[in-house]
Amino acid sequence: MSPSQRPVIISTLKQMKDPGERISMLAAYDFTMATLLEQDVVDVLLVGYSLGTVVQGHSTTIPVTLGEMTYHGTMVARVAKEKETGTHIFFRGG
């Protein structure tokens, strides 16, 4: 079943997983990419701390702040009306 046929939320993902249906996910770090991927390309839009290397040009993901993750996650969520969005936040213990 394509994403356009139903909203994709957590319970939808479980229903897809149980019979072994494939679930597609791609990273979207901003409004423009989320808009392109919202058009039935994937089931889930992810925002990960990899935005540090992919978008910000850092050599590592360590400089990415919680505020930056929130900022990018908000942009993607603003577009994603029918898809689950997830912001992956990694906390280093210290």
Summary of the structure (lengths in Angstrom):
residues: 94
radius of gyration: 14.1
end to end distance: 44.2
largest distance: 45.0
contacts: 249
relative contact order: 0.22
helix: 39%
strand: 12%
